[in-house]
Amino acid sequence: MKSKQQLEIVHSNVCEPFEVKSLGGNCYLLTFIDELTKYMWIYLIERKSDVFTRFTKFKMQVEKQVERTIKKLRTDVDVITFPLNL
């Protein structure tokens, strides 16, 4: 299924840890990519366990900016369909 609207499908990935931490102490790269526009958001996070917290903040911010809701989040592991109470 291809996206027909912005934020209909967002892809996400967590890159493997860096060998050297960033100046802020982060060692993972978290990406979100809108399938339709190919717009990409990139976040540095300290631990993989920070992904959910970062996603909830991202979701609130981007949905407010675009005035649309994320319908599906695709990751290497799963596809999450919304609405999902966060």
C-alpha positions as CSV (number, residue, x, y, z in Angstrom):
1,M,0.0,0.0,0.0
2,K,1.4,3.4,-1.0
3,S,0.7,6.6,0.9
4,K,-1.8,9.0,-0.5
5,Q,-1.6,11.5,2.3
6,Q,1.1,13.0,4.4
7,L,1.7,11.0,7.6
8,E,-0.4,8.1,6.4
9,I,2.7,5.8,6.6
10,V,5.8,6.8,8.5
11,H,8.9,4.6,8.4
12,S,11.2,4.4,11.4
13,N,14.6,2.9,12.1
14,V,17.2,2.8,14.9
15,C,20.8,2.6,13.6
16,E,23.4,0.5,15.4
17,P,25.3,2.2,18.2
18,F,28.2,4.5,17.3
19,E,31.6,3.4,18.3
20,V,32.2,6.9,19.8
21,K,29.4,8.7,21.7
22,S,28.3,12.2,20.6
23,L,29.3,15.2,22.7
24,G,25.8,14.9,24.3
25,G,26.4,11.3,25.2
26,N,24.2,9.8,22.6
27,C,25.1,6.7,20.6
28,Y,22.0,5.8,18.6
29,L,20.4,7.5,15.6
30,L,16.6,7.3,15.3
31,T,14.9,8.2,12.0
32,F,11.3,8.9,11.0
33,I,10.5,9.2,7.2
34,D,7.1,10.2,5.8
35,E,6.5,7.8,2.9
36,L,4.7,10.4,0.7
37,T,6.9,13.4,1.0
38,K,10.1,11.6,1.9
39,Y,10.6,14.2,4.6
40,M,13.0,12.9,7.3
41,W,13.3,13.6,11.0
42,I,16.5,12.5,12.7
43,Y,17.1,12.3,16.5
44,L,20.1,11.2,18.5
45,I,19.2,9.1,21.5
46,E,21.3,7.7,24.4
47,R,19.7,4.2,24.7
48,K,17.4,2.0,22.6
49,S,14.9,2.2,25.5
50,D,14.5,5.9,24.7
51,V,12.8,5.2,21.3
52,F,9.2,5.1,22.7
53,T,9.6,8.3,24.6
54,R,11.1,10.1,21.6
55,F,8.4,8.7,19.3
56,T,5.6,10.0,21.5
57,K,7.1,13.5,21.5
58,F,7.7,13.3,17.7
59,K,4.1,12.1,17.2
60,M,2.6,15.0,19.1
61,Q,4.8,17.6,17.5
62,V,4.4,16.5,13.9
63,E,0.7,15.9,14.1
64,K,0.2,19.4,15.4
65,Q,2.4,20.9,12.7
66,V,0.8,19.0,9.8
67,E,-2.7,18.9,11.2
68,R,-2.9,15.2,10.3
69,T,-2.5,12.0,12.4
70,I,0.0,9.2,11.8
71,K,-2.0,6.2,10.5
72,K,0.8,3.6,10.4
73,L,4.3,3.3,11.7
74,R,6.5,0.8,9.9
75,T,9.7,-0.5,11.5
76,D,12.1,-3.4,10.7
77,V,10.1,-5.4,13.3
78,D,6.4,-4.5,12.9
79,V,3.7,-2.3,11.4
80,I,1.7,-0.4,14.0
81,T,-1.7,0.9,13.0
82,F,-3.2,3.9,14.7
83,P,-5.2,5.1,16.6
84,L,-3.1,3.9,19.5
85,N,-3.5,5.6,22.8
86,L,-0.1,6.9,23.9
